[in-house]
Amino acid sequence: MKKIRKRQLPEGWYPSSPEKIRDFLRPLPQELKADAVIAPHAGWFYAGKIAGRAIAALNPDAETVAVLGGHLSAERPFRFFEEDGLETPLGILPIDTEFRDLLMETLGKKYPLLWDPEPDNTIEVLLPMIAYFFPKAQILPFRLPGTLASFQAGEIVAGIASALQRKVGVVGSTDLTHYGKNYRFAPRGYGKPALEWMKTVNDRAFIDALLEGVPETILARAEQDYSACSVGAVLGALGFAQARGAVTGTLLCYGTSAEAPFPQETLPDSFVGYGAAAWTCQS
């Protein structure tokens, strides 16, 4: 490999030890053979089990795992990794450069693209999980803006996968509502009622839209309710799933930073929602 992207996130986001990574992920159930999933991208202490459930639900036969990141507003370009591989504590994940180049060529005819040198947790925190569950797979990392163009990008990924006869699994990376003082978003005040509102109203509305699978509704919920920080990644995963024949999604699990990995004695004044979902396709 010519160029490897080194780890960019500090210790604390995920373990550096291969043994700790394996111990963390080994107990997680491998329940499905999904073609596309949604996973959170917070540090493993808060959302690792939920993200791991999502990655473990992907079809183990996947030859390339596309990891769709976010944190890009609607007017931003798609961002791709120019490296040949990505460093993880479990070894190097090789980038599927053939797939990447075809995708960039196709997308670039309609949308602006950039190389992506920036540190970004939306992809990196999931890499050790992919290395663990898919030790022989290649990876296709890129970040998507919060626009319906990202849904179309997912459809394009499905088309290229078919053209290359490549077995592909897709991960869309997003957290849900960021609530409280740290995020300047507290429409229901603070305390347990606010947490319950976030879980049962704000996050639930986004999850329902996600499972129903109407991209315009998903985008509207994210923009109006501030209920997803990387909706472009969600739309990309959905576009891939629907192009492959998926009709509805399945919620695998849900949690919040206020309750994970165990209930805290004092409820924090800021917290985030996390969900894992999957689509199993018909073709």
Backbone hydrogen bonds in HBPLUS format (Angstrom, degrees):
<---DONOR---> <-ACCEPTOR-->    atom                        ^
c    i                          cat <-CA-CA->   ^        H-A-AA   ^      H-
h    n   atom  resd res      DA  || num        DHA   H-A  angle D-A-AA Bond
n    s   type  num  typ     dist DA aas  dist angle  dist       angle   num
A0084-ASP N   A0003-LYS O   2.79 MM  81  5.32 159.9  1.83 146.5 153.5     1
A0005-ARG N   A0085-GLY O   2.92 MM  80  6.35 165.1  1.94 154.8 154.6     2
A0087-GLU N   A0005-ARG O   2.90 MM  82  5.98 169.7  1.91 168.2 165.1     3
A0013-TRP N   A0010-PRO O   3.37 MM   3  6.47 172.2  2.37 146.2 147.6     4
A0044-TRP N   A0013-TRP O   2.85 MM  31  5.98 168.8  1.87 155.2 155.4     5
A0021-ILE N   A0017-SER O   3.06 MM   4  6.35 156.6  2.11 152.8 159.5     6
A0022-ARG N   A0018-PRO O   2.95 MM   4  6.18 165.7  1.97 151.2 154.7     7
A0023-ASP N   A0019-GLU O   2.90 MM   4  6.08 161.3  1.93 149.0 154.7     8
A0024-PHE N   A0020-LYS O   2.97 MM   4  6.04 149.5  2.06 141.2 149.0     9
A0025-LEU N   A0021-ILE O   3.03 MM   4  6.24 159.2  2.08 153.3 157.9    10
A0026-ARG N   A0022-ARG O   2.84 MM   4  5.63 153.3  1.91 153.1 158.6    11
A0028-LEU N   A0025-LEU O   3.08 MM   3  5.64 156.8  2.13 120.4 127.5    12
A0034-ALA N   A0057-ALA O   2.82 MM  23  5.80 164.9  1.84 159.5 154.8    13
A0059-ASN N   A0034-ALA O   2.79 MM  25  5.11 147.9  1.90 152.9 142.6    14
A0035-ASP N   A0279-TRP O   2.93 MM 244  6.05 144.8  2.05 148.5 157.6    15
A0170-VAL N   A0035-ASP O   3.02 MM 135  6.42 155.5  2.08 141.0 148.5    16
A0036-ALA N   A0279-TRP O   3.31 MM 243  5.30 157.6  2.36 148.7 150.5    17
A0279-TRP N   A0036-ALA O   2.81 MM 243  5.30 155.3  1.87 159.6 159.2    18
A0037-VAL N   A0170-VAL O   2.85 MM 133  6.32 150.4  1.94 154.6 164.2    19
A0172-GLY N   A0037-VAL O   2.82 MM 135  6.20 165.6  1.84 155.2 159.5    20
A0038-ILE N   A0277-ALA O   2.84 MM 239  5.04 152.5  1.91 137.3 140.1    21
A0277-ALA N   A0038-ILE O   3.24 MM 239  5.04 149.8  2.33 124.8 132.6    22
A0039-ALA N   A0172-GLY O   2.93 MM 133  6.25 156.6  1.98 154.4 159.8    23
A0174-THR N   A0039-ALA O   2.95 MM 135  6.22 152.5  2.03 145.7 154.2    24
A0046-TYR N   A0043-GLY O   3.05 MM   3  5.73 133.9  2.27 116.8 126.6    25
A0047-ALA N   A0043-GLY O   2.98 MM   4  6.12 174.9  1.99 161.1 162.7    26
A0048-GLY N   A0044-TRP O   2.93 MM   4  3.67 145.4  2.05 108.6 111.4    27
A0051-ALA N   A0047-ALA O   2.92 MM   4  6.13 170.0  1.93 162.9 165.9    28
A0052-GLY N   A0048-GLY O   2.79 MM   4  5.84 157.1  1.84 145.9 153.4    29
A0053-ARG N   A0049-LYS O   3.00 MM   4  6.15 147.9  2.10 138.4 146.1    30
A0054-ALA N   A0050-ILE O   3.24 MM   4  6.59 150.8  2.33 144.0 151.0    31
A0054-ALA N   A0051-ALA O   3.07 MM   3  5.16 118.2  2.47  96.1 111.0    32
A0055-ILE N   A0051-ALA O   3.01 MM   4  6.38 166.2  2.03 159.5 161.3    33
A0056-ALA N   A0052-GLY O   2.88 MM   4  5.92 162.4  1.91 150.3 155.8    34
A0057-ALA N   A0053-ARG O   3.18 MM   4  6.22 124.9  2.50 131.4 143.7    35
A0057-ALA N   A0054-ALA O   3.03 MM   3  5.18 139.7  2.20 100.4 112.3    36
A0058-LEU N   A0055-ILE O   3.20 MM   3  5.61 160.1  2.24 110.2 116.0    37
A0062-ALA N   A0059-ASN O   3.12 MM   3  5.84 165.9  2.14 126.1 127.2    38
A0063-GLU N   A0167-LYS O   2.70 MM 104  5.20 150.3  1.78 132.5 141.8    39
A0138-GLN N   A0063-GLU O   2.88 MM  75  6.26 163.8  1.90 151.1 151.5    40
A0064-THR N   A0167-LYS O   3.12 MM 103  6.49 151.7  2.21 157.1 162.1    41
A0169-GLY N   A0064-THR O   3.02 MM 105  6.47 155.9  2.08 154.0 161.7    42
A0065-VAL N   A0138-GLN O   2.91 MM  73  6.34 159.4  1.96 145.5 148.0    43
A0140-LEU N   A0065-VAL O   2.94 MM  75  6.04 154.0  2.00 136.9 135.0    44
A0066-ALA N   A0169-GLY O   2.79 MM 103  6.18 152.6  1.87 164.1 168.1    45
A0171-VAL N   A0066-ALA O   2.79 MM 105  6.13 160.6  1.82 170.8 176.1    46
A0067-VAL N   A0140-LEU O   2.95 MM  73  5.98 143.1  2.09 120.2 131.3    47
A0142-PHE N   A0067-VAL O   3.20 MM  75  6.60 158.2  2.25 159.1 159.9    48
A0068-LEU N   A0171-VAL O   2.76 MM 103  5.93 173.4  1.76 176.7 178.8    49
A0173-SER N   A0068-LEU O   2.97 MM 105  5.98 161.4  2.01 170.3 170.7    50
A0069-GLY N   A0142-PHE O   2.89 MM  73  6.05 161.5  1.93 139.6 145.2    51
A0144-LEU N   A0069-GLY O   3.04 MM  75  6.26 161.7  2.07 141.2 138.3    52
A0146-GLY N   A0072-LEU O   3.06 MM  74  6.27 131.7  2.31 133.0 143.2    53
A0076-ARG N   A0073-SER O   3.09 MM   3  5.62 164.8  2.11 119.8 124.6    54
A0078-PHE N   A0112-PRO O   3.21 MM  34  6.54 149.4  2.31 158.2 149.3    55
A0114-LEU N   A0078-PHE O   2.87 MM  36  6.28 139.9  2.03 154.6 167.4    56
A0079-ARG N   A0143-ARG O   3.08 MM  64  5.06 166.3  2.10 139.6 143.6    57
A0143-ARG N   A0079-ARG O   2.81 MM  64  5.06 159.5  1.85 147.1 154.0    58
A0080-PHE N   A0114-LEU O   2.86 MM  34  6.31 159.2  1.91 158.3 164.3    59
A0116-ASP N   A0080-PHE O   2.68 MM  36  5.37 135.0  1.88 164.1 160.6    60
A0095-ILE N   A0084-ASP O   2.86 MM  11  5.29 170.1  1.87 127.5 130.8    61
A0086-LEU N   A0093-LEU O   2.84 MM   7  5.09 152.6  1.91 137.0 145.4    62
A0093-LEU N   A0086-LEU O   2.83 MM   7  5.09 168.9  1.84 150.2 152.6    63
A0088-THR N   A0091-GLY O   3.00 MM   3  5.17 127.9  2.28 124.6 139.9    64
A0091-GLY N   A0088-THR O   3.01 MM   3  5.17 163.8  2.04 115.7 116.7    65
A0139-ILE N   A0094-PRO O   2.83 MM  45  6.11 148.0  1.93 148.3 156.6    66
A0097-THR N   A0095-ILE O   2.88 MM   2  5.50 119.4  2.26 111.8  94.7    67
A0096-ASP N   A0139-ILE O   2.85 MM  43  5.65 156.6  1.90 144.1 148.3    68
A0100-ARG N   A0096-ASP O   2.91 MM   4  6.17 167.2  1.93 155.1 159.4    69
A0101-ASP N   A0097-THR O   2.90 MM   4  5.91 165.5  1.92 145.5 149.0    70
A0102-LEU N   A0098-GLU O   3.19 MM   4  6.38 159.3  2.23 145.4 150.7    71
A0103-LEU N   A0099-PHE O   2.90 MM   4  6.09 160.0  1.94 155.3 161.3    72
A0104-MET N   A0100-ARG O   2.86 MM   4  6.08 163.3  1.89 155.3 159.6    73
A0105-GLU N   A0101-ASP O   2.97 MM   4  6.07 155.2  2.03 141.9 149.0    74
A0106-THR N   A0102-LEU O   3.02 MM   4  6.22 157.7  2.07 146.4 151.7    75
A0107-LEU N   A0103-LEU O   2.83 MM   4  5.96 175.1  1.84 159.5 161.1    76
A0108-GLY N   A0104-MET O   2.81 MM   4  5.54 152.7  1.88 138.8 147.5    77
A0109-LYS N   A0106-THR O   3.33 MM   3  5.70 157.5  2.39 106.7 112.9    78
A0110-LYS N   A0107-LEU O   2.96 MM   3  5.73 161.8  1.99 123.9 129.3    79
A0111-TYR N   A0107-LEU O   2.87 MM   4  5.86 162.6  1.90 159.0 163.8    80
A0124-GLU N   A0120-ASP O   3.47 MM   4  6.56 164.7  2.49 152.0 150.6    81
A0125-VAL N   A0121-ASN O   3.35 MM   4  5.62 166.5  2.37 131.0 134.9    82
A0126-LEU N   A0123-ILE O   3.07 MM   3  5.69 148.2  2.17 117.4 126.5    83
A0127-LEU N   A0124-GLU O   3.08 MM   3  5.29 150.5  2.17 108.3 117.0    84
A0130-ILE N   A0126-LEU O   3.10 MM   4  6.44 155.6  2.16 153.8 161.0    85
A0131-ALA N   A0127-LEU O   2.89 MM   4  6.15 160.8  1.93 156.9 162.6    86
A0132-TYR N   A0128-PRO O   2.97 MM   4  6.12 142.0  2.12 137.0 146.6    87
A0133-PHE N   A0129-MET O   2.95 MM   4  6.19 173.3  1.96 157.7 157.9    88
A0134-PHE N   A0130-ILE O   2.74 MM   4  5.39 145.1  1.86 145.1 153.9    89
A0137-ALA N   A0134-PHE O   3.17 MM   3  5.36 163.3  2.20 112.2 117.3    90
A0147-THR N   A0145-PRO O   2.92 MM   2  5.66 132.2  2.15 107.7  93.2    91
A0150-SER N   A0147-THR O   2.97 MM   3  5.80 159.7  2.01 121.7 126.8    92
A0151-PHE N   A0148-LEU O   3.05 MM   3  5.20 130.7  2.31 100.5 112.9    93
A0152-GLN N   A0148-LEU O   3.34 MM   4  6.77 154.9  2.40 146.4 152.3    94
A0153-ALA N   A0149-ALA O   2.92 MM   4  6.24 141.1  2.08 138.6 150.1    95
A0154-GLY N   A0150-SER O   3.10 MM   4  6.40 149.0  2.20 141.8 148.2    96
A0155-GLU N   A0151-PHE O   3.19 MM   4  6.59 149.2  2.29 143.2 151.4    97
A0156-ILE N   A0152-GLN O   2.96 MM   4  6.29 150.2  2.05 145.9 154.3    98
A0157-VAL N   A0153-ALA O   2.94 MM   4  6.28 151.4  2.02 148.0 155.7    99
A0158-ALA N   A0154-GLY O   3.12 MM   4  6.43 156.2  2.18 145.1 150.6   100
A0159-GLY N   A0155-GLU O   3.03 MM   4  6.37 151.8  2.12 144.8 152.6   101
A0160-ILE N   A0156-ILE O   2.92 MM   4  6.22 160.0  1.96 156.2 160.6   102
A0161-ALA N   A0157-VAL O   2.92 MM   4  6.10 158.7  1.97 150.7 157.0   103
A0162-SER N   A0158-ALA O   3.12 MM   4  6.36 153.9  2.19 144.0 150.0   104
A0163-ALA N   A0159-GLY O   2.98 MM   4  6.24 158.5  2.02 145.8 152.1   105
A0164-LEU N   A0160-ILE O   2.87 MM   4  6.04 156.6  1.93 155.0 160.0   106
A0165-GLN N   A0161-ALA O   2.95 MM   4  5.77 111.1  2.44 130.0 146.5   107
A0166-ARG N   A0161-ALA O   2.86 MM   5  4.95 158.7  1.90 148.8 153.0   108
A0165-GLN N   A0162-SER O   3.08 MM   3  4.80 144.2  2.21  93.8 104.8   109
A0229-CYS N   A0175-ASP O   3.34 MM  54  5.92 155.2  2.40 134.3 140.1   110
A0176-LEU N   A0273-GLY O   2.82 MM  97  4.79 161.8  1.85 151.3 145.0   111
A0273-GLY N   A0177-THR O   3.04 MM  96  5.36 147.8  2.14 141.3 151.2   112
A0179-TYR N   A0271-PHE O   2.83 MM  92  5.40 166.5  1.85 178.1 176.2   113
A0271-PHE N   A0179-TYR O   2.84 MM  92  5.40 153.9  1.91 148.3 156.6   114
A0180-GLY N   A0185-PHE O   2.71 MM   5  5.36 175.7  1.71 145.2 145.8   115
A0183-TYR N   A0180-GLY O   3.02 MM   3  5.58 145.6  2.15 112.8 122.4   116
A0185-PHE N   A0180-GLY O   3.35 MM   5  5.36 167.8  2.36 139.5 140.5   117
A0184-ARG N   A0181-LYS O   3.35 MM   3  5.05 161.0  2.38  98.4 103.9   118
A0189-GLY N   A0186-ALA O   3.25 MM   3  5.34 154.6  2.32 118.6 114.6   119
A0194-ALA N   A0191-GLY O   3.10 MM   3  5.54 123.1  2.44 108.4 121.6   120
A0195-LEU N   A0191-GLY O   3.16 MM   4  6.53 156.3  2.22 150.2 157.4   121
A0196-GLU N   A0192-LYS O   2.88 MM   4  6.10 164.4  1.91 159.0 162.8   122
A0197-TRP N   A0193-PRO O   2.95 MM   4  6.12 151.4  2.03 142.2 150.1   123
A0198-MET N   A0194-ALA O   2.96 MM   4  6.22 160.5  2.00 149.0 154.0   124
A0199-LYS N   A0195-LEU O   2.99 MM   4  6.25 160.9  2.03 151.0 155.9   125
A0200-THR N   A0196-GLU O   2.84 MM   4  5.86 173.4  1.84 154.8 157.0   126
A0201-VAL N   A0197-TRP O   2.89 MM   4  5.22 147.9  2.00 138.6 144.3   127
A0202-ASN N   A0197-TRP O   3.15 MM   5  6.57 153.8  2.22 148.3 155.8   128
A0203-ASP N   A0198-MET O   2.77 MM   5  5.77 167.6  1.79 160.0 164.3   129
A0205-ALA N   A0201-VAL O   2.97 MM   4  5.95 151.4  2.05 141.3 147.2   130
A0206-PHE N   A0202-ASN O   3.42 MM   4  6.74 155.9  2.49 142.9 148.3   131
A0207-ILE N   A0203-ASP O   2.88 MM   4  6.15 166.5  1.90 158.3 162.4   132
A0208-ASP N   A0204-ARG O   2.84 MM   4  5.99 162.6  1.87 151.4 156.0   133
A0209-ALA N   A0205-ALA O   3.11 MM   4  6.26 156.6  2.17 139.4 145.6   134
A0210-LEU N   A0206-PHE O   2.84 MM   4  6.08 155.2  1.90 150.8 158.5   135
A0211-LEU N   A0207-ILE O   2.90 MM   4  6.16 162.7  1.93 156.2 159.3   136
A0212-GLU N   A0208-ASP O   2.96 MM   4  6.10 147.1  2.07 142.7 152.1   137
A0213-GLY N   A0209-ALA O   2.93 MM   4  6.16 150.1  2.02 146.0 153.6   138
A0249-GLY N   A0211-LEU O   3.27 MM  38  4.48 162.8  2.30 121.9 126.9   139
A0217-THR N   A0214-VAL O   3.06 MM   3  5.45 122.0  2.41 109.1 123.1   140
A0218-ILE N   A0214-VAL O   3.08 MM   4  6.36 159.8  2.12 157.9 164.3   141
A0219-LEU N   A0215-PRO O   2.97 MM   4  6.17 166.2  1.99 154.0 157.1   142
A0220-ALA N   A0216-GLU O   2.97 MM   4  6.12 156.2  2.03 141.7 148.6   143
A0221-ARG N   A0217-THR O   2.90 MM   4  6.09 162.9  1.93 152.7 156.7   144
A0222-ALA N   A0218-ILE O   3.07 MM   4  6.28 165.3  2.09 151.1 154.9   145
A0223-GLU N   A0219-LEU O   3.01 MM   4  6.20 159.6  2.06 149.3 154.8   146
A0224-GLN N   A0220-ALA O   2.85 MM   4  5.87 165.0  1.87 155.2 159.5   147
A0225-ASP N   A0221-ARG O   2.87 MM   4  5.48 157.3  1.92 142.8 149.8   148
A0226-TYR N   A0222-ALA O   3.10 MM   4  5.16 125.7  2.41 124.2 131.5   149
A0233-ALA N   A0230-SER O   3.08 MM   3  5.76 134.3  2.30 116.7 126.0   150
A0235-LEU N   A0231-VAL O   2.94 MM   4  6.23 162.0  1.97 155.9 160.2   151
A0236-GLY N   A0232-GLY O   2.94 MM   4  6.17 151.5  2.03 145.2 153.1   152
A0237-ALA N   A0233-ALA O   3.08 MM   4  6.31 162.2  2.12 147.5 151.2   153
A0238-LEU N   A0234-VAL O   2.93 MM   4  6.16 160.3  1.97 151.6 157.8   154
A0239-GLY N   A0235-LEU O   2.83 MM   4  5.99 159.4  1.87 148.1 153.7   155
A0240-PHE N   A0236-GLY O   3.09 MM   4  6.33 158.5  2.14 148.0 152.9   156
A0241-ALA N   A0237-ALA O   2.95 MM   4  6.18 166.5  1.97 150.1 154.1   157
A0242-GLN N   A0238-LEU O   2.84 MM   4  6.01 170.7  1.85 161.2 162.8   158
A0243-ALA N   A0239-GLY O   3.04 MM   4  6.05 152.0  2.13 139.6 147.5   159
A0244-ARG N   A0240-PHE O   3.07 MM   4  6.30 133.2  2.30 142.1 154.5   160
A0244-ARG N   A0241-ALA O   3.11 MM   3  5.13 132.3  2.35  94.8 107.9   161
A0246-ALA N   A0241-ALA O   2.92 MM   5  5.28 165.7  1.94 143.0 138.5   162
A0245-GLY N   A0242-GLN O   3.07 MM   3  4.98 158.2  2.12  99.4 106.3   163
A0283-SER N   A0244-ARG O   3.21 MM  39  5.64 134.2  2.43 166.8 175.9   164
A0250-THR N   A0278-ALA O   2.83 MM  28  5.24 149.8  1.92 149.0 159.1   165
A0278-ALA N   A0250-THR O   2.87 MM  28  5.24 146.4  1.99 141.8 152.9   166
A0252-LEU N   A0276-ALA O   2.73 MM  24  5.31 154.9  1.80 141.0 148.2   167
A0253-CYS N   A0276-ALA O   3.41 MM  23  5.42 155.8  2.47 135.3 137.3   168
A0276-ALA N   A0253-CYS O   2.98 MM  23  5.42 158.0  2.03 157.2 155.5   169
A0255-GLY N   A0274-TYR O   2.93 MM  19  5.29 156.4  1.99 150.5 152.8   170
A0274-TYR N   A0255-GLY O   2.79 MM  19  5.29 156.1  1.85 163.6 156.9   171
A0259-GLU N   A0256-THR O   3.17 MM   3  5.49 156.7  2.23 106.7 113.6   172
A0260-ALA N   A0256-THR O   3.08 MM   4  6.08 121.6  2.44 145.1 160.5   173
A0257-SER N   A0272-VAL O   2.89 MM  15  5.38 150.8  1.98 149.2 158.6   174
